[in-house]
Amino acid sequence: MAHSIGMSGSTILSDRNRLPELFNRGLPHVEIGEFGDMDSYLSFLKLVKENKVSFGIHVPHFRENSKYDLLEEVKMQPSLARELFVEEVQEAARSGASYVLVHFPYFKGETDYTLEKIEEGLQFLHHLQESYGVPIVCEPKLGQLKSPAGIQYLYDFPMNLWGKYGLHICVDIGDYRIAVGDNWRRYIEPLLPYTKVVHMHNVQFTNQGYIWTLIHPDFEKQGTAFDMAPCIELLAKGRDKYFILEHTPHTNPSEEEVDEGVEWVIEQLK
């Protein structure tokens, strides 16, 4: 495959009634998780078949399951989160997903023994990837209160050791820009050989926190924080990747603006 552009379920907050919108633009890929129930998930799989597209599962499949707990408790004990994750991987393999994406390494904030902890987590994920034959993509995330700890710990982790376990990485350009500001290139470059997925959204800061906004060439007019063109240009290098549009509906972008964003990304990837 060359680079593949996809739409994320975040753009409709995985709303069952809006699932067809993910296929409207004829893009070749969809990434989604956090379905409200089994019926929504089955409706989605039917649409995938009808539209002949590939898809990735961003765990959890269902909203009530674990999103962050593989290394430390956020919502549930890691042992339970891992049991649920095994089921997620089995289901993704059964349904023909191109990959399973999981928030890893995720830390709420600063902590001790991170290298050993991350390596132990990699061993667990590697075993599942080998057992079920579905690629596992790890997305380092901001922790609580925008903590950059997980992103920093991945940066400190020896990449040759990461390579030994054969797992893939997702770079979320919004999270990276918030975490490390203008140092993003130094943090992202070492990840390029392992990067399989890129999450594309910009960021709008508000009194309540921040919103994931549309990736768009005219980021200033959109009232968003960062010029993402150099990031996307860097990530377009090297191996083929899935570039996923991951804004949320909160800023209510028009169809035309979304189309402009898609066209612009296609140009950047040429």
CYANA upper distance limits for C-alpha pairs under 8 A (distance plus 0.5 A):
  1 MET  CA    240 ASP  CA      7.23
  2 ALA  CA    240 ASP  CA      5.98
  2 ALA  CA    241 LYS  CA      8.05
  3 HIS  CA    236 ALA  CA      8.34
  3 HIS  CA    240 ASP  CA      5.31
  3 HIS  CA    241 LYS  CA      5.47
  3 HIS  CA    242 TYR  CA      6.41
  3 HIS  CA    243 PHE  CA      7.72
  3 HIS  CA    269 LEU  CA      7.81
  4 SER  CA     28 PRO  CA      7.19
  4 SER  CA     29 HIS  CA      7.41
  4 SER  CA    240 ASP  CA      8.20
  4 SER  CA    241 LYS  CA      6.84
  4 SER  CA    242 TYR  CA      5.27
  4 SER  CA    243 PHE  CA      6.62
  5 ILE  CA     27 LEU  CA      6.84
  5 ILE  CA     28 PRO  CA      7.06
  5 ILE  CA     29 HIS  CA      6.81
  5 ILE  CA    242 TYR  CA      6.25
  5 ILE  CA    243 PHE  CA      5.28
  5 ILE  CA    244 ILE  CA      6.38
  5 ILE  CA    245 LEU  CA      8.25
  5 ILE  CA    266 ILE  CA      8.30
  6 GLY  CA     27 LEU  CA      6.34
  6 GLY  CA     28 PRO  CA      6.77
  6 GLY  CA     29 HIS  CA      4.80
  6 GLY  CA     30 VAL  CA      5.45
  6 GLY  CA     31 GLU  CA      7.37
  6 GLY  CA    242 TYR  CA      7.31
  6 GLY  CA    243 PHE  CA      6.57
  6 GLY  CA    244 ILE  CA      5.17
  6 GLY  CA    245 LEU  CA      6.79
  7 MET  CA     11 THR  CA      8.01
  7 MET  CA     22 LEU  CA      6.54
  7 MET  CA     27 LEU  CA      7.83
  7 MET  CA     29 HIS  CA      7.12
  7 MET  CA     30 VAL  CA      5.40
  7 MET  CA     31 GLU  CA      6.82
  7 MET  CA    244 ILE  CA      6.00
  7 MET  CA    245 LEU  CA      5.56
  7 MET  CA    246 GLU  CA      7.39
  8 SER  CA     22 LEU  CA      7.93
  8 SER  CA     30 VAL  CA      6.28
  8 SER  CA     31 GLU  CA      5.27
  8 SER  CA     32 ILE  CA      6.18
  8 SER  CA    244 ILE  CA      6.58
  8 SER  CA    245 LEU  CA      6.25
  8 SER  CA    246 GLU  CA      5.70
  8 SER  CA    247 HIS  CA      8.45
  9 GLY  CA     13 LEU  CA      6.32
  9 GLY  CA     14 SER  CA      5.38
  9 GLY  CA     19 LEU  CA      8.45
  9 GLY  CA     22 LEU  CA      7.66
  9 GLY  CA     30 VAL  CA      7.88
  9 GLY  CA     31 GLU  CA      6.66
  9 GLY  CA     32 ILE  CA      4.99
  9 GLY  CA     33 GLY  CA      7.31
  9 GLY  CA    246 GLU  CA      8.19
 10 SER  CA     14 SER  CA      6.65
 10 SER  CA     32 ILE  CA      7.72
 10 SER  CA    246 GLU  CA      6.40
 10 SER  CA    247 HIS  CA      7.05
 10 SER  CA    248 THR  CA      5.88
 10 SER  CA    249 PRO  CA      8.31
 11 THR  CA    245 LEU  CA      8.31
 11 THR  CA    246 GLU  CA      6.64
 11 THR  CA    247 HIS  CA      5.97
 11 THR  CA    248 THR  CA      4.96
 11 THR  CA    249 PRO  CA      6.01
 12 ILE  CA     18 ARG  CA      6.95
 12 ILE  CA     19 LEU  CA      7.99
 12 ILE  CA    248 THR  CA      7.27
 12 ILE  CA    249 PRO  CA      6.70
 13 LEU  CA    248 THR  CA      7.43
 13 LEU  CA    249 PRO  CA      7.98
 14 SER  CA     18 ARG  CA      8.08
 14 SER  CA     19 LEU  CA      7.43
 14 SER  CA     32 ILE  CA      7.60
 14 SER  CA     33 GLY  CA      7.59
 14 SER  CA     34 GLU  CA      7.04
 14 SER  CA     35 PHE  CA      6.31
 14 SER  CA     36 GLY  CA      8.09
 15 ASP  CA     19 LEU  CA      6.92
 15 ASP  CA     35 PHE  CA      8.04
 15 ASP  CA     36 GLY  CA      8.08
 16 ARG  CA     35 PHE  CA      8.17
 16 ARG  CA     36 GLY  CA      8.04
 16 ARG  CA     40 SER  CA      5.87
 16 ARG  CA     43 SER  CA      8.45
 18 ARG  CA     22 LEU  CA      8.22
 19 LEU  CA     23 PHE  CA      8.30
 19 LEU  CA     44 PHE  CA      7.22
 20 PRO  CA     24 ASN  CA      7.16
 20 PRO  CA     47 LEU  CA      7.76
 22 LEU  CA     30 VAL  CA      7.50
 23 PHE  CA     27 LEU  CA      7.23
 23 PHE  CA     30 VAL  CA      8.40
 23 PHE  CA     51 ASN  CA      7.64
 27 LEU  CA     53 VAL  CA      8.28
 28 PRO  CA     52 LYS  CA      8.44
 28 PRO  CA     53 VAL  CA      5.54
 28 PRO  CA     54 SER  CA      6.88
 29 HIS  CA     53 VAL  CA      5.90
 29 HIS  CA     54 SER  CA      5.31
 29 HIS  CA     55 PHE  CA      5.85
 29 HIS  CA     56 GLY  CA      8.35
 29 HIS  CA    242 TYR  CA      8.48
 30 VAL  CA     53 VAL  CA      7.90
 30 VAL  CA     54 SER  CA      7.09
 30 VAL  CA     55 PHE  CA      5.23
 30 VAL  CA     56 GLY  CA      6.95
 30 VAL  CA    244 ILE  CA      8.30
 31 GLU  CA     55 PHE  CA      5.96
 31 GLU  CA     56 GLY  CA      5.08
 31 GLU  CA     57 ILE  CA      6.27
 31 GLU  CA     58 HIS  CA      6.95
 31 GLU  CA    244 ILE  CA      7.81
 32 ILE  CA     55 PHE  CA      8.22
 32 ILE  CA     56 GLY  CA      7.04
 32 ILE  CA     57 ILE  CA      5.79
 32 ILE  CA     58 HIS  CA      5.84
 33 GLY  CA     57 ILE  CA      6.15
 33 GLY  CA     58 HIS  CA      5.22
 33 GLY  CA     59 VAL  CA      5.95
 33 GLY  CA     60 PRO  CA      6.21
 33 GLY  CA     61 HIS  CA      5.18
 33 GLY  CA     62 PHE  CA      7.16
 33 GLY  CA     63 ARG  CA      8.34
 34 GLU  CA     58 HIS  CA      8.30
 34 GLU  CA     59 VAL  CA      7.50
 34 GLU  CA     60 PRO  CA      6.07
 34 GLU  CA     61 HIS  CA      5.48
 34 GLU  CA     62 PHE  CA      4.83
 34 GLU  CA     63 ARG  CA      4.74
 34 GLU  CA     64 GLU  CA      8.36
 35 PHE  CA     40 SER  CA      6.69
 35 PHE  CA     41 TYR  CA      6.62
 35 PHE  CA     61 HIS  CA      6.41
 35 PHE  CA     62 PHE  CA      5.19
 35 PHE  CA     63 ARG  CA      6.40
 36 GLY  CA     40 SER  CA      7.05
 36 GLY  CA     62 PHE  CA      6.53
 36 GLY  CA     63 ARG  CA      6.58
 37 ASP  CA     41 TYR  CA      7.17
 37 ASP  CA     62 PHE  CA      6.96
 38 MET  CA     42 LEU  CA      6.72
 38 MET  CA     62 PHE  CA      8.45
 39 ASP  CA     43 SER  CA      6.62
 40 SER  CA     44 PHE  CA      6.70
 41 TYR  CA     45 LEU  CA      6.86
 41 TYR  CA     61 HIS  CA      8.44
 42 LEU  CA     46 LYS  CA      6.77
 43 SER  CA     47 LEU  CA      6.85
 44 PHE  CA     48 VAL  CA      6.74
 45 LEU  CA     49 LYS  CA      6.89
 45 LEU  CA     95 SER  CA      8.33
 46 LYS  CA     50 GLU  CA      6.78
 47 LEU  CA     51 ASN  CA      6.47
 48 VAL  CA     52 LYS  CA      6.30
 48 VAL  CA     53 VAL  CA      6.10
 48 VAL  CA     54 SER  CA      7.64
 48 VAL  CA     55 PHE  CA      8.00
 49 LYS  CA     53 VAL  CA      7.53
 54 SER  CA     97 ALA  CA      7.60
 54 SER  CA     98 SER  CA      7.02
 55 PHE  CA     97 ALA  CA      5.97
 55 PHE  CA     98 SER  CA      6.29
 55 PHE  CA     99 TYR  CA      8.18
 56 GLY  CA     97 ALA  CA      5.73
 56 GLY  CA     98 SER  CA      5.75
 56 GLY  CA     99 TYR  CA      5.51
 56 GLY  CA    100 VAL  CA      6.44
 56 GLY  CA    101 LEU  CA      7.72
 57 ILE  CA     61 HIS  CA      7.56
 57 ILE  CA     92 ALA  CA      7.28
 57 ILE  CA     97 ALA  CA      7.08
 57 ILE  CA     99 TYR  CA      6.97
 57 ILE  CA    100 VAL  CA      5.43
 57 ILE  CA    101 LEU  CA      6.57
 58 HIS  CA    100 VAL  CA      6.51
 58 HIS  CA    101 LEU  CA      5.15
 58 HIS  CA    102 VAL  CA      6.70
 59 VAL  CA     66 SER  CA      8.45
 59 VAL  CA     67 LYS  CA      7.07
 59 VAL  CA     85 PHE  CA      8.46
 59 VAL  CA     88 GLU  CA      7.57
 59 VAL  CA    100 VAL  CA      7.41
 59 VAL  CA    101 LEU  CA      6.64
 59 VAL  CA    102 VAL  CA      6.21
 60 PRO  CA     64 GLU  CA      8.49
 60 PRO  CA     65 ASN  CA      6.20
 60 PRO  CA     66 SER  CA      6.63
 60 PRO  CA     67 LYS  CA      6.33
 60 PRO  CA     85 PHE  CA      8.38
 60 PRO  CA     88 GLU  CA      7.66
 61 HIS  CA     65 ASN  CA      8.06
 61 HIS  CA     88 GLU  CA      7.36
 65 ASN  CA     81 ALA  CA      8.40
 65 ASN  CA     84 LEU  CA      8.02
 66 SER  CA     75 LYS  CA      7.40
 66 SER  CA     76 MET  CA      7.60
 66 SER  CA     81 ALA  CA      6.20
 66 SER  CA     84 LEU  CA      8.03
 66 SER  CA     85 PHE  CA      8.50
 67 LYS  CA    102 VAL  CA      8.02
 67 LYS  CA    103 HIS  CA      7.33
 68 TYR  CA     72 GLU  CA      8.44
 68 TYR  CA     73 GLU  CA      8.33
 68 TYR  CA     74 VAL  CA      6.90
 68 TYR  CA     75 LYS  CA      8.16
 68 TYR  CA    103 HIS  CA      6.43
 68 TYR  CA    104 PHE  CA      8.05
 68 TYR  CA    106 TYR  CA      6.64
 69 ASP  CA     73 GLU  CA      5.65
 69 ASP  CA     74 VAL  CA      6.14
 69 ASP  CA     75 LYS  CA      7.29
 69 ASP  CA     76 MET  CA      6.96
 69 ASP  CA     77 GLN  CA      7.33
 69 ASP  CA     78 PRO  CA      5.69
 69 ASP  CA     81 ALA  CA      6.33
 69 ASP  CA     82 ARG  CA      8.49
 69 ASP  CA    106 TYR  CA      8.10
 70 LEU  CA     78 PRO  CA      5.46
 70 LEU  CA     79 SER  CA      8.21
 70 LEU  CA     81 ALA  CA      6.51
 70 LEU  CA     82 ARG  CA      6.58
 70 LEU  CA    104 PHE  CA      7.96
 70 LEU  CA    106 TYR  CA      8.28
 70 LEU  CA    121 GLY  CA      7.81
 71 LEU  CA     78 PRO  CA      6.52
 71 LEU  CA    105 PRO  CA      7.83
 71 LEU  CA    106 TYR  CA      7.44
 71 LEU  CA    107 PHE  CA      7.89
 71 LEU  CA    117 LYS  CA      7.55
 71 LEU  CA    118 ILE  CA      8.16
 71 LEU  CA    121 GLY  CA      7.42
 72 GLU  CA     77 GLN  CA      7.69
 72 GLU  CA     78 PRO  CA      6.35
 72 GLU  CA    106 TYR  CA      8.50
 72 GLU  CA    107 PHE  CA      7.49
 73 GLU  CA     77 GLN  CA      5.60
 73 GLU  CA     78 PRO  CA      6.37
 74 VAL  CA    108 LYS  CA      7.98
 76 MET  CA     80 LEU  CA      7.35
 76 MET  CA     81 ALA  CA      7.07
 77 GLN  CA     81 ALA  CA      6.77
 78 PRO  CA     82 ARG  CA      6.46
 79 SER  CA     83 GLU  CA      6.94
 80 LEU  CA     84 LEU  CA      6.84
 81 ALA  CA     85 PHE  CA      6.57
 82 ARG  CA     86 VAL  CA      6.72
 83 GLU  CA     87 GLU  CA      7.27
 84 LEU  CA     88 GLU  CA      6.85
 85 PHE  CA     89 VAL  CA      6.76
 86 VAL  CA     90 GLN  CA      6.76
 86 VAL  CA    128 LEU  CA      7.70
 87 GLU  CA     91 GLU  CA      6.61
 88 GLU  CA     92 ALA  CA      6.62
 89 VAL  CA     93 ALA  CA      6.62
 89 VAL  CA    100 VAL  CA      7.20
 89 VAL  CA    128 LEU  CA      7.93
 89 VAL  CA    132 TYR  CA      7.73
 89 VAL  CA    134 VAL  CA      7.92
 90 GLN  CA     94 ARG  CA      6.67
 90 GLN  CA    132 TYR  CA      7.10
 91 GLU  CA     95 SER  CA      6.61
 92 ALA  CA     96 GLY  CA      6.70
 92 ALA  CA     97 ALA  CA      5.70
 92 ALA  CA     99 TYR  CA      8.01
 92 ALA  CA    100 VAL  CA      7.25
 92 ALA  CA    134 VAL  CA      8.04
 93 ALA  CA     97 ALA  CA      6.56
 93 ALA  CA    132 TYR  CA      6.89
 93 ALA  CA    133 GLY  CA      7.63
 93 ALA  CA    134 VAL  CA      6.23
 97 ALA  CA    134 VAL  CA      8.02
 98 SER  CA    134 VAL  CA      7.46
 98 SER  CA    135 PRO  CA      7.59
 99 TYR  CA    134 VAL  CA      6.23
 99 TYR  CA    135 PRO  CA      5.26
 99 TYR  CA    136 ILE  CA      6.26
 99 TYR  CA    137 VAL  CA      7.29
100 VAL  CA    134 VAL  CA      7.62
100 VAL  CA    135 PRO  CA      6.86
100 VAL  CA    136 ILE  CA      5.47
100 VAL  CA    137 VAL  CA      6.52
101 LEU  CA    136 ILE  CA      6.44
101 LEU  CA    137 VAL  CA      5.08
101 LEU  CA    138 CYS  CA      6.42
101 LEU  CA    139 GLU  CA      7.46
101 LEU  CA    170 CYS  CA      8.33
102 VAL  CA    136 ILE  CA      8.01
102 VAL  CA    137 VAL  CA      6.81
102 VAL  CA    138 CYS  CA      5.76
102 VAL  CA    139 GLU  CA      6.47
103 HIS  CA    138 CYS  CA      6.40
103 HIS  CA    139 GLU  CA      5.25
103 HIS  CA    140 PRO  CA      6.41
103 HIS  CA    141 LYS  CA      6.92
104 PHE  CA    138 CYS  CA      5.57
104 PHE  CA    139 GLU  CA      5.80
104 PHE  CA    140 PRO  CA      5.63
104 PHE  CA    141 LYS  CA      7.71
105 PRO  CA    118 ILE  CA      7.10
105 PRO  CA    138 CYS  CA      7.76
105 PRO  CA    139 GLU  CA      7.63
105 PRO  CA    140 PRO  CA      5.73
105 PRO  CA    141 LYS  CA      7.78
105 PRO  CA    150 GLY  CA      6.25
105 PRO  CA    151 ILE  CA      8.28
105 PRO  CA    154 LEU  CA      7.64
106 TYR  CA    140 PRO  CA      6.70
106 TYR  CA    141 LYS  CA      6.47
106 TYR  CA    142 LEU  CA      8.05
106 TYR  CA    143 GLY  CA      7.16
106 TYR  CA    150 GLY  CA      5.91
107 PHE  CA    111 THR  CA      8.17
107 PHE  CA    143 GLY  CA      6.16
107 PHE  CA    149 ALA  CA      7.05
107 PHE  CA    150 GLY  CA      5.79
108 LYS  CA    143 GLY  CA      4.91
108 LYS  CA    144 GLN  CA      5.56
108 LYS  CA    147 SER  CA      7.53
108 LYS  CA    149 ALA  CA      8.18
108 LYS  CA    150 GLY  CA      8.42
109 GLY  CA    143 GLY  CA      6.32
109 GLY  CA    144 GLN  CA      6.99
109 GLY  CA    147 SER  CA      6.13
109 GLY  CA    148 PRO  CA      8.03
109 GLY  CA    149 ALA  CA      6.03
109 GLY  CA    150 GLY  CA      8.00
110 GLU  CA    149 ALA  CA      6.03
113 TYR  CA    117 LYS  CA      6.71
114 THR  CA    118 ILE  CA      6.45
114 THR  CA    153 TYR  CA      7.45
115 LEU  CA    119 GLU  CA      6.66
115 LEU  CA    153 TYR  CA      8.09
115 LEU  CA    157 PHE  CA      6.91
116 GLU  CA    120 GLU  CA      6.58
117 LYS  CA    121 GLY  CA      6.77
118 ILE  CA    122 LEU  CA      6.68
119 GLU  CA    123 GLN  CA      6.77
119 GLU  CA    162 TRP  CA      8.42
120 GLU  CA    124 PHE  CA      6.99
121 GLY  CA    125 LEU  CA      6.77
122 LEU  CA    126 HIS  CA      6.34
122 LEU  CA    162 TRP  CA      8.23
122 LEU  CA    165 TYR  CA      7.09
122 LEU  CA    167 LEU  CA      8.18
123 GLN  CA    127 HIS  CA      6.67
123 GLN  CA    165 TYR  CA      7.42
124 PHE  CA    128 LEU  CA      7.10
125 LEU  CA    129 GLN  CA      6.68
125 LEU  CA    136 ILE  CA      7.71
125 LEU  CA    167 LEU  CA      8.22
126 HIS  CA    130 GLU  CA      6.65
126 HIS  CA    165 TYR  CA      6.23
126 HIS  CA    166 GLY  CA      7.43
126 HIS  CA    167 LEU  CA      7.12
127 HIS  CA    131 SER  CA      6.53
128 LEU  CA    132 TYR  CA      6.51
128 LEU  CA    133 GLY  CA      8.40
129 GLN  CA    133 GLY  CA      5.93
129 GLN  CA    134 VAL  CA      6.10
129 GLN  CA    135 PRO  CA      6.33
129 GLN  CA    136 ILE  CA      6.61
130 GLU  CA    134 VAL  CA      8.23
135 PRO  CA    167 LEU  CA      7.80
135 PRO  CA    168 HIS  CA      7.85
136 ILE  CA    167 LEU  CA      6.54
136 ILE  CA    168 HIS  CA      6.68
137 VAL  CA    167 LEU  CA      6.88
137 VAL  CA    168 HIS  CA      4.99
137 VAL  CA    169 ILE  CA      5.56
137 VAL  CA    170 CYS  CA      6.62
137 VAL  CA    196 LYS  CA      7.68
137 VAL  CA    197 VAL  CA      8.04
138 CYS  CA    167 LEU  CA      7.81
138 CYS  CA    168 HIS  CA      6.51
138 CYS  CA    169 ILE  CA      5.21
138 CYS  CA    170 CYS  CA      6.28
139 GLU  CA    169 ILE  CA      6.35
139 GLU  CA    170 CYS  CA      5.13
139 GLU  CA    171 VAL  CA      6.84
139 GLU  CA    172 ASP  CA      7.78
140 PRO  CA    150 GLY  CA      6.65
140 PRO  CA    151 ILE  CA      6.15
140 PRO  CA    154 LEU  CA      7.86
140 PRO  CA    169 ILE  CA      8.50
140 PRO  CA    170 CYS  CA      7.86
140 PRO  CA    171 VAL  CA      7.81
140 PRO  CA    172 ASP  CA      8.36
141 LYS  CA    148 PRO  CA      8.21
141 LYS  CA    150 GLY  CA      6.80
141 LYS  CA    151 ILE  CA      6.89
141 LYS  CA    172 ASP  CA      8.24
141 LYS  CA    175 ASP  CA      7.03
142 LEU  CA    146 LYS  CA      5.82
142 LEU  CA    147 SER  CA      5.88
142 LEU  CA    148 PRO  CA      5.70
142 LEU  CA    149 ALA  CA      7.70
142 LEU  CA    150 GLY  CA      7.05
142 LEU  CA    151 ILE  CA      7.34
142 LEU  CA    175 ASP  CA      6.66
142 LEU  CA    179 ALA  CA      7.42
143 GLY  CA    147 SER  CA      5.03
143 GLY  CA    148 PRO  CA      6.84
143 GLY  CA    149 ALA  CA      7.31
143 GLY  CA    150 GLY  CA      7.31
146 LYS  CA    178 ILE  CA      8.21
146 LYS  CA    179 ALA  CA      7.82
147 SER  CA    179 ALA  CA      7.84
148 PRO  CA    152 GLN  CA      6.60
148 PRO  CA    179 ALA  CA      5.43
148 PRO  CA    180 VAL  CA      8.05
149 ALA  CA    153 TYR  CA      6.55
150 GLY  CA    154 LEU  CA      6.74
151 ILE  CA    155 TYR  CA      6.82
151 ILE  CA    176 TYR  CA      8.10
151 ILE  CA    179 ALA  CA      7.79
152 GLN  CA    156 ASP  CA      6.75
153 TYR  CA    157 PHE  CA      6.58
155 TYR  CA    187 TYR  CA      6.78
157 PHE  CA    161 LEU  CA      8.33
157 PHE  CA    162 TRP  CA      8.20
158 PRO  CA    162 TRP  CA      7.11
159 MET  CA    163 GLY  CA      6.60
159 MET  CA    190 PRO  CA      7.86
159 MET  CA    191 LEU  CA      8.26
160 ASN  CA    164 LYS  CA      6.89
161 LEU  CA    165 TYR  CA      7.70
162 TRP  CA    166 GLY  CA      7.59
162 TRP  CA    167 LEU  CA      7.74
163 GLY  CA    167 LEU  CA      7.57
163 GLY  CA    194 TYR  CA      8.00
167 LEU  CA    194 TYR  CA      7.84
168 HIS  CA    194 TYR  CA      5.64
168 HIS  CA    195 THR  CA      6.29
168 HIS  CA    196 LYS  CA      6.40
169 ILE  CA    191 LEU  CA      7.73
169 ILE  CA    194 TYR  CA      6.10
169 ILE  CA    195 THR  CA      4.99
169 ILE  CA    196 LYS  CA      6.34
169 ILE  CA    197 VAL  CA      7.19
170 CYS  CA    195 THR  CA      6.21
170 CYS  CA    196 LYS  CA      6.57
170 CYS  CA    197 VAL  CA      5.02
170 CYS  CA    198 VAL  CA      5.93
170 CYS  CA    199 HIS  CA      7.52
171 VAL  CA    176 TYR  CA      8.07
171 VAL  CA    188 ILE  CA      8.07
171 VAL  CA    195 THR  CA      7.46
171 VAL  CA    197 VAL  CA      7.06
171 VAL  CA    198 VAL  CA      5.47
171 VAL  CA    199 HIS  CA      6.65
172 ASP  CA    176 TYR  CA      6.73
172 ASP  CA    198 VAL  CA      6.40
172 ASP  CA    199 HIS  CA      4.99
172 ASP  CA    200 MET  CA      6.93
172 ASP  CA    201 HIS  CA      8.36
173 ILE  CA    177 ARG  CA      6.59
173 ILE  CA    198 VAL  CA      7.81
173 ILE  CA    199 HIS  CA      6.81
173 ILE  CA    200 MET  CA      6.50
173 ILE  CA    201 HIS  CA      7.41
173 ILE  CA    202 ASN  CA      8.24
173 ILE  CA    228 MET  CA      8.24
173 ILE  CA    231 CYS  CA      7.65
174 GLY  CA    178 ILE  CA      6.82
174 GLY  CA    199 HIS  CA      8.39
174 GLY  CA    200 MET  CA      7.48
174 GLY  CA    201 HIS  CA      6.23
174 GLY  CA    202 ASN  CA      5.99
174 GLY  CA    203 VAL  CA      6.75
174 GLY  CA    212 TRP  CA      8.20
175 ASP  CA    179 ALA  CA      6.48
176 TYR  CA    180 VAL  CA      6.42
176 TYR  CA    181 GLY  CA      7.78
176 TYR  CA    184 TRP  CA      6.77
177 ARG  CA    181 GLY  CA      5.18
177 ARG  CA    182 ASP  CA      7.51
177 ARG  CA    184 TRP  CA      6.63
177 ARG  CA    226 PHE  CA      8.14
180 VAL  CA    184 TRP  CA      6.23
180 VAL  CA    187 TYR  CA      8.33
183 ASN  CA    187 TYR  CA      7.21
184 TRP  CA    188 ILE  CA      6.50
184 TRP  CA    231 CYS  CA      8.49
185 ARG  CA    189 GLU  CA      6.29
185 ARG  CA    231 CYS  CA      8.03
186 ARG  CA    190 PRO  CA      7.97
187 TYR  CA    191 LEU  CA      8.12
188 ILE  CA    192 LEU  CA      7.22
189 GLU  CA    234 LEU  CA      8.42
191 LEU  CA    195 THR  CA      6.50
192 LEU  CA    235 LEU  CA      7.50
192 LEU  CA    237 LYS  CA      8.49
192 LEU  CA    238 GLY  CA      7.63
193 PRO  CA    238 GLY  CA      7.66
193 PRO  CA    239 ARG  CA      7.62
195 THR  CA    239 ARG  CA      8.33
195 THR  CA    241 LYS  CA      7.63
196 LYS  CA    239 ARG  CA      8.18
196 LYS  CA    240 ASP  CA      7.53
196 LYS  CA    241 LYS  CA      5.21
196 LYS  CA    242 TYR  CA      6.83
197 VAL  CA    241 LYS  CA      5.86
197 VAL  CA    242 TYR  CA      5.18
197 VAL  CA    243 PHE  CA      6.50
197 VAL  CA    244 ILE  CA      7.85
198 VAL  CA    235 LEU  CA      8.15
198 VAL  CA    241 LYS  CA      7.61
198 VAL  CA    242 TYR  CA      6.64
198 VAL  CA    243 PHE  CA      5.31
198 VAL  CA    244 ILE  CA      6.52
199 HIS  CA    243 PHE  CA      6.74
199 HIS  CA    244 ILE  CA      5.50
199 HIS  CA    245 LEU  CA      6.92
199 HIS  CA    246 GLU  CA      6.53
200 MET  CA    215 ILE  CA      6.79
200 MET  CA    243 PHE  CA      7.35
200 MET  CA    244 ILE  CA      6.23
200 MET  CA    245 LEU  CA      5.58
200 MET  CA    246 GLU  CA      6.01
200 MET  CA    247 HIS  CA      7.97
201 HIS  CA    212 TRP  CA      6.29
201 HIS  CA    213 THR  CA      6.05
201 HIS  CA    214 LEU  CA      6.00
201 HIS  CA    215 ILE  CA      5.55
201 HIS  CA    245 LEU  CA      6.95
201 HIS  CA    246 GLU  CA      5.87
201 HIS  CA    247 HIS  CA      5.70
202 ASN  CA    212 TRP  CA      6.30
202 ASN  CA    213 THR  CA      5.37
202 ASN  CA    214 LEU  CA      6.41
202 ASN  CA    215 ILE  CA      6.10
202 ASN  CA    224 THR  CA      6.76
202 ASN  CA    225 ALA  CA      7.33
202 ASN  CA    226 PHE  CA      7.08
202 ASN  CA    228 MET  CA      7.89
202 ASN  CA    247 HIS  CA      7.93
203 VAL  CA    210 TYR  CA      6.96
203 VAL  CA    211 ILE  CA      6.19
203 VAL  CA    212 TRP  CA      5.45
203 VAL  CA    213 THR  CA      5.88
203 VAL  CA    224 THR  CA      5.98
203 VAL  CA    225 ALA  CA      6.11
203 VAL  CA    226 PHE  CA      7.72
204 GLN  CA    210 TYR  CA      5.96
204 GLN  CA    211 ILE  CA      5.70
204 GLN  CA    212 TRP  CA      7.12
204 GLN  CA    213 THR  CA      6.97
204 GLN  CA    223 GLY  CA      7.27
204 GLN  CA    224 THR  CA      5.32
204 GLN  CA    225 ALA  CA      6.42
205 PHE  CA    209 GLY  CA      6.48
205 PHE  CA    210 TYR  CA      4.79
205 PHE  CA    211 ILE  CA      7.00
205 PHE  CA    224 THR  CA      8.31
205 PHE  CA    225 ALA  CA      8.03
206 THR  CA    210 TYR  CA      5.88
206 THR  CA    211 ILE  CA      7.97
211 ILE  CA    248 THR  CA      8.03
211 ILE  CA    250 HIS  CA      7.76
211 ILE  CA    251 THR  CA      8.46
212 TRP  CA    246 GLU  CA      7.95
212 TRP  CA    247 HIS  CA      5.42
212 TRP  CA    248 THR  CA      6.20
213 THR  CA    224 THR  CA      7.65
213 THR  CA    247 HIS  CA      5.21
213 THR  CA    248 THR  CA      6.90
213 THR  CA    250 HIS  CA      8.48
213 THR  CA    251 THR  CA      7.27
214 LEU  CA    245 LEU  CA      8.10
214 LEU  CA    246 GLU  CA      8.00
214 LEU  CA    247 HIS  CA      5.50
214 LEU  CA    248 THR  CA      8.27
214 LEU  CA    253 PRO  CA      7.68
214 LEU  CA    258 VAL  CA      7.59
214 LEU  CA    261 GLY  CA      7.75
215 ILE  CA    219 PHE  CA      7.99
215 ILE  CA    228 MET  CA      8.22
215 ILE  CA    245 LEU  CA      7.67
215 ILE  CA    247 HIS  CA      7.90
215 ILE  CA    261 GLY  CA      6.13
216 HIS  CA    222 GLN  CA      8.23
216 HIS  CA    257 GLU  CA      7.93
216 HIS  CA    258 VAL  CA      8.20
216 HIS  CA    260 GLU  CA      7.26
216 HIS  CA    261 GLY  CA      4.90
216 HIS  CA    262 VAL  CA      8.48
216 HIS  CA    264 TRP  CA      7.55
217 PRO  CA    229 ALA  CA      8.12
217 PRO  CA    260 GLU  CA      8.28
217 PRO  CA    261 GLY  CA      7.12
217 PRO  CA    264 TRP  CA      6.92
218 ASP  CA    222 GLN  CA      7.01
219 PHE  CA    223 GLY  CA      6.96
219 PHE  CA    224 THR  CA      6.04
219 PHE  CA    225 ALA  CA      7.92
219 PHE  CA    226 PHE  CA      7.51
219 PHE  CA    227 ASP  CA      6.98
220 GLU  CA    224 THR  CA      6.39
220 GLU  CA    225 ALA  CA      7.98
228 MET  CA    232 ILE  CA      6.80
229 ALA  CA    233 GLU  CA      6.59
229 ALA  CA    268 GLN  CA      8.16
230 PRO  CA    234 LEU  CA      6.69
231 CYS  CA    235 LEU  CA      6.75
232 ILE  CA    236 ALA  CA      6.48
232 ILE  CA    265 VAL  CA      8.50
232 ILE  CA    268 GLN  CA      7.57
232 ILE  CA    269 LEU  CA      8.34
233 GLU  CA    237 LYS  CA      7.57
233 GLU  CA    268 GLN  CA      6.83
233 GLU  CA    269 LEU  CA      7.68
236 ALA  CA    240 ASP  CA      8.35
236 ALA  CA    241 LYS  CA      8.23
236 ALA  CA    268 GLN  CA      8.23
236 ALA  CA    269 LEU  CA      6.19
249 PRO  CA    253 PRO  CA      7.66
253 PRO  CA    257 GLU  CA      6.63
253 PRO  CA    258 VAL  CA      7.14
254 SER  CA    258 VAL  CA      6.91
255 GLU  CA    259 ASP  CA      6.68
256 GLU  CA    260 GLU  CA      6.70
257 GLU  CA    261 GLY  CA      6.71
258 VAL  CA    262 VAL  CA      6.72
259 ASP  CA    263 GLU  CA      6.61
260 GLU  CA    264 TRP  CA      6.52
261 GLY  CA    265 VAL  CA      6.72
262 VAL  CA    266 ILE  CA      6.75
263 GLU  CA    267 GLU  CA      6.83
264 TRP  CA    268 GLN  CA      6.80
265 VAL  CA    269 LEU  CA      6.74
266 ILE  CA    270 LYS  CA      7.06
